[in-house]
Amino acid sequence: MSDALTHARQLLARAHDDAYVIARLADEPGAPAWVLGFHAQQAVEKTLKAVLTLRGQVYPRTHNLVLLAQVLEDAGLLLPQSPDALATLVPYGVALRYDALDEDEPRLDRGALRRQVDWWLAWAQRFVDGAGA
């Protein structure tokens, strides 16, 4: 097994761990939105980096999902969503772990968040499964 495939599988396994947290907490009214947003951002970031790894792309050291998705698009990959659709998760990567959510920020749609993470996980899983065949 190649080092790239091993690394991609490790990233995807961690992304599934983040998705597990979302699945367990999404229906809990007391679960803080920033926790769900953080794990969603982390899950998607890891899926993007897993596919970049498999494609032989060196990914930038960033938590910016829009930038990572753009690198994938520039490499000719068809994404399950527009890179702009990921913009709502970008603040959860760093800033909202330490800063409060602004009052005028739209409330996190927990169901949509779960679906978004699931789309990216399924998309990346197809790449990993195909590379290991």
C-alpha positions as CSV (number, residue, x, y, z in Angstrom):
1,M,0.0,0.0,0.0
2,S,1.3,3.4,-0.9
3,D,2.2,6.1,1.7
4,A,-0.4,8.4,0.0
5,L,-3.1,5.8,0.4
6,T,-2.2,5.1,4.0
7,H,-2.3,8.8,4.8
8,A,-5.5,9.3,3.0
9,R,-7.1,6.4,4.9
10,Q,-5.9,7.9,8.2
11,L,-7.4,11.3,7.3
12,L,-10.7,9.8,6.3
13,A,-10.9,7.7,9.5
14,R,-10.4,10.9,11.5
15,A,-13.1,12.6,9.4
16,H,-15.5,9.8,10.2
17,D,-14.6,10.3,13.9
18,D,-15.6,14.0,13.6
19,A,-18.8,12.9,11.8
20,Y,-19.6,10.6,14.7
21,V,-19.5,13.5,17.1
22,I,-21.9,15.4,14.9
23,A,-24.3,12.5,14.6
24,R,-24.3,12.0,18.4
25,L,-24.8,15.7,19.3
26,A,-26.8,17.2,16.4
27,D,-30.2,16.3,18.1
28,E,-29.1,17.4,21.5
29,P,-30.6,20.8,22.2
30,G,-27.8,21.7,24.7
31,A,-25.0,20.8,22.3
32,P,-23.1,24.1,21.5
33,A,-23.3,25.1,17.8
34,W,-19.6,25.9,17.7
35,V,-18.8,22.3,18.7
36,L,-20.9,20.9,15.8
37,G,-19.5,23.5,13.4
38,F,-15.9,22.8,14.5
39,H,-16.3,19.0,14.0
40,A,-18.1,19.6,10.6
41,Q,-15.3,21.9,9.5
42,Q,-12.7,19.3,10.6
43,A,-14.5,16.4,8.9
44,V,-14.7,18.2,5.6
45,E,-11.1,19.5,5.9
46,K,-9.9,16.0,6.3
47,T,-11.9,14.7,3.4
48,L,-10.5,17.4,1.1
49,K,-6.9,16.7,2.3
50,A,-7.4,12.9,1.8
51,V,-8.4,13.4,-1.8
52,L,-5.6,15.9,-2.4
53,T,-3.2,13.4,-1.0
54,L,-4.4,10.6,-3.3
55,R,-4.2,13.0,-6.3
56,G,-0.5,13.7,-5.4
57,Q,-1.3,17.3,-4.6
58,V,0.6,19.1,-1.9
59,Y,-2.1,20.8,0.1
60,P,-1.5,24.2,1.8
61,R,-1.3,24.3,5.6
62,T,-4.7,25.9,6.1
63,H,-8.1,25.3,7.6
64,N,-9.8,27.3,4.8
65,L,-12.1,24.8,3.2
66,V,-12.9,27.1,0.2
67,L,-9.2,27.3,-0.6
68,L,-8.7,23.6,-0.3
69,A,-11.8,22.9,-2.5
70,Q,-10.5,25.4,-5.0
71,V,-7.2,23.5,-5.2
72,L,-9.2,20.3,-6.0
73,E,-11.2,22.0,-8.6
74,D,-8.1,23.5,-10.2
75,A,-6.7,19.9,-10.3
76,G,-9.8,19.0,-12.4
77,L,-11.9,17.2,-9.8
78,L,-15.7,17.5,-9.8
79,L,-16.8,18.4,-6.3
80,P,-20.1,17.4,-4.6
81,Q,-20.7,21.0,-3.8
82,S,-19.4,24.4,-4.9
83,P,-16.4,25.6,-2.9
84,D,-18.5,28.6,-1.9
85,A,-20.9,26.2,-0.1
86,L,-18.2,25.5,2.4
87,A,-17.7,29.2,3.3
88,T,-20.1,28.9,6.3
89,L,-17.9,26.3,7.9
90,V,-14.6,28.2,7.6
91,P,-15.1,30.3,10.7
92,Y,-15.5,27.2,12.8
93,G,-12.0,26.0,11.9
94,V,-10.3,28.4,14.1
95,A,-12.0,31.7,15.0
96,L,-15.2,30.3,16.6
97,R,-13.3,28.0,18.9
98,Y,-12.1,31.1,20.7
99,D,-14.6,33.8,19.8
100,A,-18.3,34.0,20.3
101,L,-20.7,33.6,17.5
102,D,-22.0,37.0,16.4
103,E,-25.7,37.7,17.1
104,D,-26.3,38.5,13.4
105,E,-24.8,35.2,12.3
106,P,-27.4,32.8,10.9
107,R,-28.2,29.9,13.2
108,L,-26.6,26.6,12.4
109,D,-29.0,24.2,10.6
110,R,-27.9,20.9,12.2
111,G,-29.7,18.7,9.7
112,A,-28.1,20.5,6.8
113,L,-24.8,20.3,8.5
114,R,-25.0,16.5,8.9
115,R,-26.0,16.1,5.2
116,Q,-23.2,18.3,4.1
117,V,-20.6,16.3,6.0
118,D,-22.1,13.1,4.7
119,W,-21.8,14.3,1.1
120,W,-18.1,15.0,1.5
121,L,-17.4,11.8,3.4
122,A,-19.1,9.7,0.7
123,W,-17.3,11.6,-2.1
124,A,-13.9,11.1,-0.5
125,Q,-14.6,7.5,0.4
126,R,-15.1,6.7,-3.3
127,F,-11.7,8.0,-4.0
128,V,-10.0,6.1,-1.2
129,D,-11.9,2.9,-2.1
130,G,-11.0,3.3,-5.8
131,A,-7.3,3.9,-4.9
132,G,-7.1,0.8,-2.8
133,A,-8.7,-1.5,-5.4
